[in-house]
Amino acid sequence: MESENNIYSLLKEVRNVFGTGVANTAHERYEQITKHGFSLQKDAKYYQKGELVEAARFCLGIGNWPKGWNKVFMDKIISKSDFERYTIAAAFLCAEMDRLSSTPNNF
């Protein structure tokens, strides 16, 4: 619980310095990792064919849901507001950037 309180305190500071978009994206990425089972290691192992970018595009309304991904998660995203979907898209793009930066010659 203390660790989670530290995260929320850090996110509050991020919001004060960088604004709502960055803070909400960081919070969403935190939830992707802690609640939905995403991680840098999993992303690097399983999402090498553009799935994270495809998911981000879907969230923005300009792409399809990645093949093989859970449709229940897709339905939850569809039901969200534009702001929430944009936040999720940004978090997926952050995950892809992390994945790329963890591979040789990409950063």
C-alpha positions, 0 to 999 in steps of 0.5 A: 500500500505504501508503494502505491501511495508513493506512486500516486504522490509521484503522479501528482508531482508529474501532473504539476510539472508536465500536465494532465496528459503525461500524468494520466499516461503514466498512471495508465501505463502503471495500471497496464503493468500492475493490473493487466499483466503487461511488462517490458519483458512481456512486451519485448517477448510477445509484441514484436510485430507492431501489436502495441502500435496497432492497439494504440491506433485502435484506441484512436479510432484509426486501426483494428484491434490486434489479432489474438488480443482479448476482446473483453479488453477491447470492449472496455476500451470502446466504452471509454471516453475520448480522453480515456482512449487517448490516454490508453493509446499514449500508454501503449505507445510508451510501451512500444517505445520502451520495448524498442529502447530495450533492444540493441541499436534502437536507442 
